């Protein structure tokens, strides 16, 4: 059966109607054209490595501001045939259950920035968050707590951003000012001149954005920890989360935003010579780390196996879904290689929770895996689609 004729399976029990009713890809990654009608219940995409399963999840992850689950540029996403110097113009489009049409893509080959359209009209990317709140986990996060600090912070900031869209603007403003400040400091370290008034202005921007970031992170951490605590008794381990950063510590201790700004501004000024000599910015909330303690074992999550860390991450993500479910925009869960590193009991528990969140919270979930048998706990409860050679085949 071809992709244009995919029909949802007969449900095993009543399931929530899908948020996304149709997904269409045009010249995106390995797909020339593809169309999927998810139907009710979770969607399982299975097939061999390299078949294009993750490409479908990446397409869905672009229905939010940012670079998506791979962190790729728009120019990298266009389909490219042998001999073509750059990727083709591409598009990702969905239709929602209320007939809203969302789309994103690039109009020209190799274009660096993607555009967003809502019901055919060009819109700011941030408006996508009025409709969808994608949350994802990839195999790269299976050892999240023992991998690089920057990856953990990026992961956490995306969780913050899903609930507080303004956080993304604060992070973007901070990163832009941080790059410009470092450019001036490197110029001075090499014998040039750095305008002190311009440095003062940049550091004021950094302090303002950094204090906003710290406030959003602390509030999100508290809400997320409450959601994790409310999941006591579930078959996934619980984590006690923390933020290792001075701006966040001060914010959590009740310091006023203006006081945190003042601390950051002075810290950036004091660090100028050191940062210029080091060639990188060694002070500021971009250096914050997300910490986690495996509650049941009372030890750092970083010491756990890949399976333990993945279970902690999944519990964190399911808690995030629960706290997002009360917002107007509905959550969208994307799990790449969902069964990997999970034993049979935890796989079954994960599938049960995803189905329950669909019925109770309106969650729509897309999962990938190499073998259909790994998802046998979802037989009769999910939509199975085999992915092979750029084609989608209903089963």
C-alpha positions in Angstrom: 0.0 0.0 0.0 1.4 3.4 -0.9 1.9 6.4 1.3 -1.1 8.2 -0.2 -3.5 5.5 0.8 -2.4 4.9 4.5 -5.5 4.2 6.5 -5.5 4.0 10.3 -5.9 0.5 11.9 -9.1 -0.5 13.7 -8.5 0.7 17.3 -8.2 -1.8 20.1 -10.1 0.6 22.4 -11.3 4.2 22.2 -8.4 6.6 21.4 -8.1 10.3 21.2 -8.4 11.9 17.8 -5.1 12.9 16.3 -3.8 16.4 16.7 -2.0 16.1 13.3 -4.3 14.6 10.8 -1.9 14.8 7.8 1.8 15.2 7.4 3.3 16.0 3.9 6.9 16.2 3.0 8.4 17.6 -0.2 12.1 17.1 -1.1 12.9 16.8 2.6 16.0 14.7 3.4 15.5 11.3 1.8 11.9 11.9 0.7 10.9 13.2 -2.7 7.2 13.3 -1.7 5.6 11.5 1.3 2.2 11.7 2.9 1.1 10.2 6.2 -2.3 10.3 7.9 -1.5 9.3 11.5 -5.0 8.3 12.6 -5.8 7.8 16.3 -3.3 6.6 18.8 0.5 6.5 18.8 2.4 6.1 15.5 5.2 3.5 15.3 7.7 4.0 12.4 9.9 0.9 12.0 12.5 -0.1 9.4 16.2 -0.7 8.9 18.8 1.8 9.8 19.0 4.6 7.2 15.5 4.1 5.9 14.4 7.6 6.9 12.6 7.1 10.2 14.4 9.8 12.0 13.9 12.1 9.0 10.2 12.0 9.7 10.7 12.9 13.3 13.0 15.7 12.4 10.3 17.1 10.0 7.8 17.1 12.9 10.4 18.7 15.2 10.6 21.7 12.8 7.0 22.7 13.8 8.6 24.7 16.5 11.2 27.5 16.4 14.8 26.4 16.3 16.8 23.8 14.4 14.9 20.7 15.2 16.0 17.5 16.8 19.2 17.1 14.8 20.3 20.8 15.2 20.9 21.0 11.4 20.8 24.1 9.3 17.9 24.6 6.8 20.4 24.2 3.9 21.3 20.7 5.0 17.7 19.5 5.0 16.9 19.7 1.3 17.0 16.4 -0.7 20.1 16.2 -2.9 20.6 13.9 -5.8 24.0 12.8 -7.0 25.7 15.7 -8.8 23.6 18.4 -7.1 25.8 21.0 -5.3 23.1 22.0 -2.8 19.9 20.7 -1.3 16.7 21.4 -3.1 13.9 23.7 -1.9 11.9 21.7 0.7 8.7 21.8 2.6 7.1 20.2 5.6 3.3 20.7 6.0 0.7 19.4 8.5 -3.0 19.8 8.8 -4.4 19.8 12.4 -7.7 18.4 13.7 -9.3 21.9 13.5 -8.2 22.3 9.8 -5.4 24.7 10.7 -2.5 24.3 8.2 1.1 24.7 9.4 4.1 24.6 7.1 7.8 25.4 7.0 10.6 25.1 4.5 12.9 27.0 2.2 11.9 28.5 -1.2 15.3 28.3 -2.9 18.1 25.7 -3.2 20.6 26.0 -0.3 18.6 28.8 1.4 19.9 29.4 4.9 16.7 30.4 6.7 13.4 28.6 6.7 10.1 30.3 6.5 6.9 29.5 8.4 3.4 29.7 7.1 0.1 29.4 9.0 -3.0 28.9 6.9 -1.0 30.0 3.9 0.3 33.3 5.4 3.9 33.9 6.3 4.3 34.0 10.1 6.9 34.4 12.8 8.3 31.0 13.9 7.3 31.7 17.5 3.6 31.5 16.5 4.0 27.8 15.9 3.9 27.4 19.7 0.3 28.6 19.7 -0.6 25.2 18.1 2.1 22.6 19.0 4.7 21.9 21.7 7.0 19.2 20.4 9.1 17.4 22.9 11.7 14.8 21.8 14.3 12.3 22.9 17.0 10.9 20.7 19.7 8.2 21.2 22.2 11.0 21.8 20.4 11.7 25.1 20.6 8.1 26.3 23.7 9.2 28.3 22.6 12.8 28.8 23.8 13.0 32.4 27.3 11.8 31.7 27.8 13.6 28.4 28.9 17.2 27.8 27.5 19.9 30.1 26.5 22.1 27.1 24.3 19.3 25.8 22.5 19.0 29.1 21.9 22.7 29.3 20.6 22.8 25.7 18.3 19.9 26.5 17.0 21.7 29.6 16.6 25.0 27.9 14.4 23.4 25.3 12.2 22.0 28.0 12.0 25.6 29.5 11.3 27.0 26.0 8.4 24.6 25.4 6.5 26.0 28.4 7.8 29.6 28.3 8.3 30.6 24.6 9.9 33.9 25.7 12.9 32.0 27.0 14.0 31.3 23.5 14.2 35.0 22.7 16.2 35.6 25.9 18.7 32.8 25.0 19.0 34.1 21.4 19.7 37.7 22.6 22.2 36.4 25.2 24.1 34.3 22.7 24.3 37.1 20.1 25.7 39.6 22.7 28.1 36.9 24.0 29.5 36.3 20.5 30.0 40.0 19.9 31.6 40.6 23.3 34.1 37.8 22.7 34.9 39.1 19.2 35.8 42.5 20.8 37.8 40.8 23.6 39.8 38.7 21.1 40.5 41.8 19.1 41.9 43.5 22.2 43.9 40.4 23.1 45.6 40.6 19.7 46.7 44.2 20.2 43.6 45.9 18.9 41.2 48.2 20.6 37.9 47.2 22.2 35.6 50.2 22.8 34.8 50.0 26.6 31.5 51.8 26.1 30.4 49.2 23.6 31.6 46.4 26.0 29.6 48.0 28.7 26.5 48.1 26.5 26.9 44.4 25.5 27.4 43.3 29.1 24.3 45.2 30.1 22.4 43.2 27.5 24.0 40.0 28.7 23.1 40.7 32.3 19.5 41.5 31.4 19.0 38.5 29.2 21.0 36.3 31.6 18.8 37.3 34.6 15.7 36.5 32.5 17.1 33.1 31.6 18.0 32.3 35.2 14.5 33.2 36.3 12.8 31.1 33.6 15.1 28.1 34.4 14.5 28.2 38.1 10.7 28.4 37.7 10.7 25.6 35.1 12.9 23.4 37.3 10.5 23.8 40.2 7.5 22.9 38.0 9.3 20.0 36.4 10.4 18.6 39.8 6.8 18.8 41.0 5.7 16.9 38.0 8.4 14.3 38.5 7.4 13.9 42.2 3.7 13.5 41.2 4.8 10.4 39.2 5.9 8.5 42.3 5.1 4.8 42.0 5.5 4.7 38.2 8.0 2.1 36.8 10.5 4.7 35.8 13.2 6.0 38.2 12.8 9.5 39.6 15.5 12.2 39.5 16.1 15.0 41.9 17.1 17.9 39.6 19.3 20.9 40.3 20.9 23.8 38.5 24.6 24.4 39.1 25.0 28.1 38.2 25.4 31.2 40.4 22.7 33.3 38.6 20.2 30.4 39.1 21.3 29.9 42.7 20.8 33.6 43.5 17.4 33.6 41.8 16.3 30.5 43.6 17.4 32.1 46.9 15.0 34.9 46.3 17.3 37.7 45.0 15.5 40.3 43.0 16.0 40.3 39.2 17.8 43.6 39.4 20.3 42.2 41.9 21.0 39.2 39.7 21.5 41.6 36.7 24.0 43.7 38.8 25.9 40.5 39.8 26.1 39.4 36.2 27.1 42.8 34.8 30.0 43.1 37.3 31.0 39.5 36.7 31.3 40.1 32.9 33.3 43.3 33.5 35.7 41.5 35.8 36.2 38.6 33.4 37.2 40.6 30.4 40.9 40.0 30.5 40.6 36.3 31.4 38.0 35.7 28.6 40.1 37.5 26.1 43.2 35.4 27.0 41.3 32.2 27.1 39.5 32.8 23.8 36.2 31.9 25.2 33.6 33.2 27.7 34.2 31.5 31.1 31.6 33.4 33.1 27.8 33.6 32.8 24.6 31.5 32.7 25.7 29.8 29.5 28.0 27.9 31.8 25.1 26.5 34.0 24.8 22.8 34.3 21.7 20.6 34.9 22.4 18.1 37.7 20.4 15.0 38.5 20.5 12.5 41.4 19.0 9.1 40.9 16.6 9.2 43.9 16.1 5.5 44.5 19.9 4.8 44.4 20.9 8.1 46.0 23.8 8.6 43.5 24.5 10.9 40.6 22.6 10.0 37.5 25.9 10.3 35.5 27.0 7.1 37.2 24.1 5.1 35.8 24.1 2.8 32.8 22.7 3.9 29.4 19.5 2.1 30.3 19.2 3.8 33.7 20.0 7.2 32.2 17.5 6.7 29.4 14.8 5.7 31.9 15.5 8.9 33.9 15.3 11.0 30.8 12.0 9.4 29.7 10.5 10.0 33.1 11.6 13.6 32.9 10.0 13.9 29.4 6.8 12.3 30.5 6.6 14.7 33.4 7.2 17.5 30.9 4.3 16.3 28.8 2.1 16.2 31.8 2.8 19.8 32.7 2.4 21.0 29.1 -0.9 19.3 28.7 -2.8 22.1 30.5 -1.7 24.7 27.9 -3.6 25.7 24.9 -1.1 24.2 22.4 -1.1 20.4 22.7 2.1 18.4 23.3 3.7 16.3 20.5 6.1 13.5 21.6 8.9 12.4 19.3 10.9 9.4 20.5 13.7 8.2 18.2 14.8 4.6 18.8 12.3 4.5 21.7 12.9 0.9 22.8 16.7 1.1 22.8 18.3 0.3 26.2 14.9 -0.5 27.8 14.0 -3.9 29.2 10.7 -5.5 28.3 8.9 -4.3 31.4 9.9 -0.7 30.9 9.0 -0.8 27.2 5.6 -2.0 28.2 5.3 0.7 30.9 6.4 3.4 28.4 3.8 2.3 25.8 1.0 2.2 28.5 1.9 5.7 29.7 2.0 7.1 26.2 -1.4 5.6 25.4 -2.9 6.9 28.7 -1.5 10.4 28.0 -3.1 10.3 24.6 -6.5 9.5 26.1 -6.3 11.8 29.1 -4.1 14.7 27.9 -4.5 14.7 24.1 -0.9 13.6 23.5 0.1 12.5 20.0 3.2 10.4 19.9 5.5 9.3 17.1 8.1 6.6 17.8 10.8 4.9 15.8 12.6 1.6 16.0 14.4 -0.9 13.8 12.1 -3.9 14.6 8.4 -4.1 14.9 8.6 -6.8 17.5 10.0 -4.3 20.0 6.7 -2.6 19.9 4.5 -5.7 20.4 3.0 -4.1 23.5 1.3 -1.6 21.2 -0.3 -4.1 18.8 -3.9 -3.1 18.3 -3.3 0.2 20.0 -1.0 2.0 17.6 -0.6 2.8 13.9 2.3 0.8 12.5 4.1 2.1 9.4 7.1 0.5 7.8 9.7 2.9 6.4 11.9 1.7 3.5 13.5 3.4 0.6 11.8 6.7 1.1 8.3 5.0 1.1 5.8 4.6 3.9 3.9 1.3 4.0 0.9 0.7 6.3 0.7 -2.6 8.1 
